[in-house]
Amino acid sequence: MAKFRRKPIVIEAEQWFPGRDVKGVHQHFDVGIGSELDSAPHVHTIHKNQMVIIEPGDWIIPEGDGEHFYPCKPDIFEKTYEPV
């Protein structure tokens, strides 16, 4: 099978921790009683018009439109990106 390397691109990203304001992260969120999210942190970001729960240390990456964001786990981020 042929091998491929990801093309180098520069991205913006910020690592989130509780109490830190990061664009795209909503830290106050009412999930409602009985929701499977009751025990999850009340922190989320919007990715492709869906709520995604994030955890401390996740990297937040803006999509091309600048209005939607997606999280990336620290171990995946470290394997995929390097500082510029």
N, CA, C and O atoms as CSV, one atom per row, in Angstrom:
chain,resi,resn,atom,element,x,y,z
A,1,MET,N,N,0.850,-1.168,0.000
A,1,MET,CA,C,0.000,0.000,0.000
A,1,MET,C,C,0.900,1.238,0.000
A,1,MET,O,O,1.907,1.275,0.708
A,2,ALA,N,N,0.544,2.232,-0.780
A,2,ALA,CA,C,1.310,3.482,-0.842
A,2,ALA,C,C,1.189,4.240,0.468
A,2,ALA,O,O,0.191,4.117,1.177
A,3,LYS,N,N,2.218,5.029,0.788
A,3,LYS,CA,C,2.209,5.834,2.014
A,3,LYS,C,C,2.086,7.304,1.650
A,3,LYS,O,O,2.591,7.751,0.620
A,4,PHE,N,N,1.404,8.046,2.514
A,4,PHE,CA,C,1.184,9.468,2.288
A,4,PHE,C,C,1.496,10.237,3.552
A,4,PHE,O,O,1.363,9.718,4.660
A,5,ARG,N,N,1.915,11.488,3.376
A,5,ARG,CA,C,2.179,12.371,4.507
A,5,ARG,C,C,1.207,13.544,4.430
A,5,ARG,O,O,0.921,14.060,3.350
A,6,ARG,N,N,0.710,13.951,5.580
A,6,ARG,CA,C,-0.195,15.096,5.640
A,6,ARG,C,C,0.540,16.349,5.167
A,6,ARG,O,O,1.672,16.597,5.583
A,7,LYS,N,N,-0.096,17.137,4.301
A,7,LYS,CA,C,0.513,18.379,3.830
A,7,LYS,C,C,0.671,19.341,4.998
A,7,LYS,O,O,-0.223,19.461,5.836
A,8,PRO,N,N,1.804,20.023,5.051
A,8,PRO,CA,C,1.986,20.966,6.162
A,8,PRO,C,C,1.093,22.194,5.997
A,8,PRO,O,O,1.131,22.874,4.972
A,9,ILE,N,N,0.305,22.458,7.007
A,9,ILE,CA,C,-0.509,23.667,7.044
A,9,ILE,C,C,-0.347,24.280,8.426
A,9,ILE,O,O,-0.064,23.581,9.399
A,10,VAL,N,N,-0.526,25.573,8.503
A,10,VAL,CA,C,-0.452,26.260,9.787
A,10,VAL,C,C,-1.870,26.436,10.301
A,10,VAL,O,O,-2.738,26.921,9.575
A,11,ILE,N,N,-2.113,26.048,11.544
A,11,ILE,CA,C,-3.433,26.208,12.151
A,11,ILE,C,C,-3.311,27.076,13.390
A,11,ILE,O,O,-2.218,27.277,13.921
A,12,GLU,N,N,-4.442,27.586,13.842
A,12,GLU,CA,C,-4.518,28.249,15.132
A,12,GLU,C,C,-5.149,27.250,16.089
A,12,GLU,O,O,-6.046,26.502,15.702
A,13,ALA,N,N,-4.691,27.232,17.327
A,13,ALA,CA,C,-5.261,26.333,18.332
A,13,ALA,C,C,-4.945,26.890,19.706
A,13,ALA,O,O,-3.941,27.576,19.900
A,14,GLU,N,N,-5.809,26.590,20.648
A,14,GLU,CA,C,-5.589,27.007,22.025
A,14,GLU,C,C,-6.008,25.866,22.935
A,14,GLU,O,O,-7.054,25.249,22.731
A,15,GLN,N,N,-5.192,25.590,23.934
A,15,GLN,CA,C,-5.500,24.502,24.856
A,15,GLN,C,C,-6.423,25.026,25.944
A,15,GLN,O,O,-6.181,26.088,26.516
A,16,TRP,N,N,-7.501,24.261,26.231
A,16,TRP,CA,C,-8.500,24.694,27.206
A,16,TRP,C,C,-8.293,24.016,28.548
A,16,TRP,O,O,-8.022,22.818,28.630
A,17,PHE,N,N,-8.429,24.822,29.604
A,17,PHE,CA,C,-8.472,24.333,30.980
A,17,PHE,C,C,-9.583,25.078,31.698
A,17,PHE,O,O,-9.890,26.208,31.318
A,18,PRO,N,N,-10.201,24.498,32.721
A,18,PRO,CA,C,-11.295,25.159,33.444
A,18,PRO,C,C,-10.903,26.563,33.905
A,18,PRO,O,O,-9.795,26.798,34.386
A,19,GLY,N,N,-11.851,27.486,33.740
A,19,GLY,CA,C,-11.640,28.866,34.142
A,19,GLY,C,C,-10.938,29.713,33.100
A,19,GLY,O,O,-10.762,30.915,33.301
A,20,ARG,N,N,-10.540,29.121,32.005
A,20,ARG,CA,C,-9.832,29.844,30.948
A,20,ARG,C,C,-10.793,30.116,29.799
A,20,ARG,O,O,-11.458,29.201,29.315
A,21,ASP,N,N,-10.870,31.366,29.362
A,21,ASP,CA,C,-11.729,31.719,28.233
A,21,ASP,C,C,-11.022,31.388,26.925
A,21,ASP,O,O,-9.926,31.879,26.653
A,22,VAL,N,N,-11.662,30.553,26.130
A,22,VAL,CA,C,-11.142,30.179,24.822
A,22,VAL,C,C,-12.274,30.369,23.827
A,22,VAL,O,O,-13.381,29.873,24.039
A,23,LYS,N,N,-12.003,31.083,22.744
A,23,LYS,CA,C,-13.032,31.323,21.735
A,23,LYS,C,C,-13.589,29.987,21.241
A,23,LYS,O,O,-12.838,29.066,20.921
A,24,GLY,N,N,-14.914,29.902,21.187
A,24,GLY,CA,C,-15.581,28.692,20.716
A,24,GLY,C,C,-15.986,27.741,21.821
A,24,GLY,O,O,-16.692,26.765,21.565
A,25,VAL,N,N,-15.549,28.007,23.057
A,25,VAL,CA,C,-15.887,27.136,24.181
A,25,VAL,C,C,-16.963,27.804,25.011
A,25,VAL,O,O,-16.813,28.953,25.425
A,26,HIS,N,N,-18.042,27.090,25.254
A,26,HIS,CA,C,-19.160,27.586,26.050
A,26,HIS,C,C,-19.135,26.846,27.376
A,26,HIS,O,O,-19.345,25.633,27.420
A,27,GLN,N,N,-18.877,27.578,28.462
A,27,GLN,CA,C,-18.685,26.921,29.746
A,27,GLN,C,C,-19.946,26.848,30.589
A,27,GLN,O,O,-19.923,26.231,31.653
A,28,HIS,N,N,-21.038,27.449,30.159
A,28,HIS,CA,C,-22.290,27.383,30.916
A,28,HIS,C,C,-23.349,26.808,29.997
A,28,HIS,O,O,-23.627,27.362,28.933
A,29,PHE,N,N,-23.929,25.715,30.401
A,29,PHE,CA,C,-24.777,24.946,29.498
A,29,PHE,C,C,-25.740,24.103,30.315
A,29,PHE,O,O,-25.313,23.360,31.199
A,30,ASP,N,N,-27.036,24.206,30.034
A,30,ASP,CA,C,-28.061,23.460,30.772
A,30,ASP,C,C,-28.456,22.236,29.958
A,30,ASP,O,O,-29.037,22.375,28.882
A,31,VAL,N,N,-28.150,21.042,30.452
A,31,VAL,CA,C,-28.440,19.823,29.698
A,31,VAL,C,C,-29.801,19.237,30.001
A,31,VAL,O,O,-30.312,18.442,29.213
A,32,GLY,N,N,-30.404,19.606,31.118
A,32,GLY,CA,C,-31.709,19.062,31.463
A,32,GLY,C,C,-31.592,17.776,32.261
A,32,GLY,O,O,-30.631,17.022,32.112
A,33,ILE,N,N,-32.567,17.539,33.099
A,33,ILE,CA,C,-32.573,16.369,33.970
A,33,ILE,C,C,-32.777,15.102,33.149
A,33,ILE,O,O,-33.591,15.075,32.227
A,34,GLY,N,N,-32.037,14.060,33.487
A,34,GLY,CA,C,-32.178,12.779,32.803
A,34,GLY,C,C,-31.323,12.646,31.568
A,34,GLY,O,O,-31.292,11.582,30.950
A,35,SER,N,N,-30.638,13.688,31.199
A,35,SER,CA,C,-29.791,13.631,30.018
A,35,SER,C,C,-28.565,12.780,30.298
A,35,SER,O,O,-28.090,12.720,31.432
A,36,GLU,N,N,-28.055,12.127,29.272
A,36,GLU,CA,C,-26.826,11.360,29.446
A,36,GLU,C,C,-25.647,12.280,29.730
A,36,GLU,O,O,-24.582,11.820,30.140
A,37,LEU,N,N,-25.833,13.575,29.514
A,37,LEU,CA,C,-24.761,14.535,29.753
A,37,LEU,C,C,-24.777,15.091,31.171
A,37,LEU,O,O,-23.929,15.914,31.516
A,38,ASP,N,N,-25.732,14.654,32.007
A,38,ASP,CA,C,-25.816,15.177,33.370
A,38,ASP,C,C,-24.489,15.091,34.112
A,38,ASP,O,O,-24.130,16.018,34.838
A,39,SER,N,N,-23.760,14.001,33.944
A,39,SER,CA,C,-22.522,13.824,34.692
A,39,SER,C,C,-21.298,14.348,33.947
A,39,SER,O,O,-20.196,14.348,34.496
A,40,ALA,N,N,-21.474,14.793,32.711
A,40,ALA,CA,C,-20.350,15.310,31.930
A,40,ALA,C,C,-20.073,16.760,32.304
A,40,ALA,O,O,-20.971,17.457,32.777
A,41,PRO,N,N,-18.855,17.220,32.102
A,41,PRO,CA,C,-18.572,18.633,32.357
A,41,PRO,C,C,-19.501,19.502,31.520
A,41,PRO,O,O,-19.821,19.162,30.381
A,42,HIS,N,N,-19.923,20.598,32.075
A,42,HIS,CA,C,-20.821,21.473,31.333
A,42,HIS,C,C,-20.020,22.438,30.481
A,42,HIS,O,O,-20.138,23.657,30.604
A,43,VAL,N,N,-19.217,21.871,29.630
A,43,VAL,CA,C,-18.370,22.631,28.736
A,43,VAL,C,C,-18.517,21.995,27.366
A,43,VAL,O,O,-18.452,20.774,27.227
A,44,HIS,N,N,-18.713,22.822,26.366
A,44,HIS,CA,C,-18.855,22.257,25.033
A,44,HIS,C,C,-18.383,23.245,23.988
A,44,HIS,O,O,-18.195,24.430,24.263
A,45,THR,N,N,-18.200,22.741,22.805
A,45,THR,CA,C,-17.902,23.561,21.652
A,45,THR,C,C,-18.828,23.087,20.537
A,45,THR,O,O,-19.446,22.028,20.645
A,46,ILE,N,N,-18.921,23.856,19.492
A,46,ILE,CA,C,-19.802,23.501,18.381
A,46,ILE,C,C,-18.949,23.037,17.204
A,46,ILE,O,O,-18.063,23.757,16.743
A,47,HIS,N,N,-19.225,21.832,16.728
A,47,HIS,CA,C,-18.521,21.274,15.575
A,47,HIS,C,C,-19.575,20.758,14.608
A,47,HIS,O,O,-20.320,19.831,14.924
A,48,LYS,N,N,-19.631,21.362,13.433
A,48,LYS,CA,C,-20.609,20.964,12.412
A,48,LYS,C,C,-22.019,20.969,12.980
A,48,LYS,O,O,-22.787,20.028,12.779
A,49,ASN,N,N,-22.348,22.039,13.693
A,49,ASN,CA,C,-23.671,22.259,14.269
A,49,ASN,C,C,-24.078,21.193,15.282
A,49,ASN,O,O,-25.269,20.975,15.500
A,50,GLN,N,N,-23.122,20.538,15.892
A,50,GLN,CA,C,-23.400,19.570,16.949
A,50,GLN,C,C,-22.574,19.931,18.175
A,50,GLN,O,O,-21.439,20.394,18.060
A,51,MET,N,N,-23.156,19.713,19.350
A,51,MET,CA,C,-22.439,19.966,20.581
A,51,MET,C,C,-21.440,18.838,20.819
A,51,MET,O,O,-21.760,17.663,20.638
A,52,VAL,N,N,-20.234,19.205,21.225
A,52,VAL,CA,C,-19.199,18.234,21.538
A,52,VAL,C,C,-18.681,18.551,22.933
A,52,VAL,O,O,-18.261,19.678,23.196
A,53,ILE,N,N,-18.708,17.568,23.830
A,53,ILE,CA,C,-18.190,17.759,25.183
A,53,ILE,C,C,-16.663,17.766,25.128
A,53,ILE,O,O,-16.057,16.932,24.456
A,54,ILE,N,N,-16.047,18.712,25.836
A,54,ILE,CA,C,-14.589,18.760,25.884
A,54,ILE,C,C,-14.111,18.550,27.311
A,54,ILE,O,O,-14.873,18.703,28.266
A,55,GLU,N,N,-12.855,18.202,27.441
A,55,GLU,CA,C,-12.246,17.938,28.736
A,55,GLU,C,C,-11.026,18.832,28.911
A,55,GLU,O,O,-10.446,19.286,27.924
A,56,PRO,N,N,-10.628,19.091,30.159
A,56,PRO,CA,C,-9.436,19.904,30.396
A,56,PRO,C,C,-8.233,19.354,29.629
A,56,PRO,O,O,-7.980,18.149,29.629
A,57,GLY,N,N,-7.504,20.246,28.984
A,57,GLY,CA,C,-6.326,19.861,28.209
A,57,GLY,C,C,-6.593,19.667,26.737
A,57,GLY,O,O,-5.650,19.608,25.948
A,58,ASP,N,N,-7.879,19.564,26.333
A,58,ASP,CA,C,-8.197,19.443,24.912
A,58,ASP,C,C,-7.770,20.717,24.192
A,58,ASP,O,O,-7.859,21.816,24.740
A,59,TRP,N,N,-7.309,20.554,22.963
A,59,TRP,CA,C,-6.979,21.697,22.121
A,59,TRP,C,C,-8.224,22.070,21.334
A,59,TRP,O,O,-8.946,21.193,20.858
A,60,ILE,N,N,-8.481,23.367,21.193
A,60,ILE,CA,C,-9.644,23.866,20.459
A,60,ILE,C,C,-9.136,24.477,19.160
A,60,ILE,O,O,-8.296,25.377,19.170
A,61,ILE,N,N,-9.655,23.978,18.043
A,61,ILE,CA,C,-9.186,24.381,16.720
A,61,ILE,C,C,-10.353,24.970,15.938
A,61,ILE,O,O,-11.389,24.321,15.802
A,62,PRO,N,N,-10.201,26.208,15.414
A,62,PRO,CA,C,-11.284,26.785,14.616
A,62,PRO,C,C,-11.341,26.147,13.229
A,62,PRO,O,O,-10.314,25.819,12.635
A,63,GLU,N,N,-12.559,25.982,12.731
A,63,GLU,CA,C,-12.733,25.519,11.356
A,63,GLU,C,C,-12.506,26.705,10.426
A,63,GLU,O,O,-12.359,27.837,10.886
A,64,GLY,N,N,-12.478,26.455,9.147
A,64,GLY,CA,C,-12.212,27.493,8.157
A,64,GLY,C,C,-13.168,28.662,8.191
A,64,GLY,O,O,-12.795,29.774,7.819
A,65,ASP,N,N,-14.417,28.431,8.638
A,65,ASP,CA,C,-15.402,29.507,8.661
A,65,ASP,C,C,-15.209,30.446,9.850
A,65,ASP,O,O,-15.824,31.512,9.896
A,66,GLY,N,N,-14.363,30.068,10.815
A,66,GLY,CA,C,-14.106,30.910,11.976
A,66,GLY,C,C,-15.234,30.951,12.990
A,66,GLY,O,O,-15.112,31.618,14.017
A,67,GLU,N,N,-16.325,30.255,12.725
A,67,GLU,CA,C,-17.475,30.259,13.631
A,67,GLU,C,C,-17.679,28.917,14.327
A,67,GLU,O,O,-18.331,28.852,15.369
A,68,HIS,N,N,-17.139,27.873,13.772
A,68,HIS,CA,C,-17.268,26.544,14.355
A,68,HIS,C,C,-15.886,26.063,14.786
A,68,HIS,O,O,-14.870,26.414,14.185
A,69,PHE,N,N,-15.874,25.262,15.830
A,69,PHE,CA,C,-14.619,24.814,16.422
A,69,PHE,C,C,-14.709,23.326,16.712
A,69,PHE,O,O,-15.799,22.788,16.904
A,70,TYR,N,N,-13.568,22.667,16.743
A,70,TYR,CA,C,-13.585,21.258,17.128
A,70,TYR,C,C,-12.440,20.978,18.093
A,70,TYR,O,O,-11.385,21.609,18.016
A,71,PRO,N,N,-12.653,20.030,19.002
A,71,PRO,CA,C,-11.604,19.696,19.966
A,71,PRO,C,C,-10.667,18.623,19.417
A,71,PRO,O,O,-11.032,17.837,18.543
A,72,CYS,N,N,-9.467,18.618,19.949
A,72,CYS,CA,C,-8.488,17.594,19.607
A,72,CYS,C,C,-7.810,17.166,20.905
A,72,CYS,O,O,-7.311,18.009,21.651
A,73,LYS,N,N,-7.790,15.887,21.174
A,73,LYS,CA,C,-7.163,15.368,22.389
A,73,LYS,C,C,-5.661,15.671,22.362
A,73,LYS,O,O,-5.047,15.652,21.296
A,74,PRO,N,N,-5.066,15.949,23.529
A,74,PRO,CA,C,-3.657,16.344,23.579
A,74,PRO,C,C,-2.693,15.351,22.915
A,74,PRO,O,O,-1.751,15.775,22.246
A,75,ASP,N,N,-2.908,14.050,23.084
A,75,ASP,CA,C,-1.985,13.080,22.486
A,75,ASP,C,C,-2.063,13.097,20.959
A,75,ASP,O,O,-1.042,12.966,20.285
A,76,ILE,N,N,-3.255,13.257,20.420
A,76,ILE,CA,C,-3.431,13.333,18.965
A,76,ILE,C,C,-2.840,14.637,18.443
A,76,ILE,O,O,-2.171,14.652,17.409
A,77,PHE,N,N,-3.088,15.732,19.161
A,77,PHE,CA,C,-2.561,17.035,18.760
A,77,PHE,C,C,-1.035,16.981,18.680
A,77,PHE,O,O,-0.444,17.465,17.715
A,78,GLU,N,N,-0.408,16.399,19.683
A,78,GLU,CA,C,1.055,16.329,19.739
A,78,GLU,C,C,1.625,15.506,18.581
A,78,GLU,O,O,2.694,15.828,18.063
A,79,LYS,N,N,0.920,14.448,18.174
A,79,LYS,CA,C,1.378,13.615,17.059
A,79,LYS,C,C,1.161,14.293,15.710
A,79,LYS,O,O,1.866,14.003,14.744
A,80,THR,N,N,0.176,15.204,15.648
A,80,THR,CA,C,-0.226,15.796,14.379
A,80,THR,C,C,0.399,17.160,14.112
A,80,THR,O,O,0.703,17.486,12.964
A,81,TYR,N,N,0.595,17.957,15.157
A,81,TYR,CA,C,1.040,19.336,14.984
A,81,TYR,C,C,2.324,19.611,15.751
A,81,TYR,O,O,2.660,18.911,16.707
A,82,GLU,N,N,3.035,20.646,15.313
A,82,GLU,CA,C,4.212,21.121,16.027
A,82,GLU,C,C,4.178,22.643,16.035
A,82,GLU,O,O,3.587,23.247,15.141
A,83,PRO,N,N,4.804,23.278,17.032
A,83,PRO,CA,C,4.797,24.752,17.084
A,83,PRO,C,C,5.451,25.355,15.839
A,83,PRO,O,O,6.354,24.760,15.251
A,84,VAL,N,N,4.989,26.526,15.453
A,84,VAL,CA,C,5.539,27.219,14.285
A,84,VAL,C,C,6.400,28.370,14.755
A,84,VAL,O,O,6.966,29.093,13.934
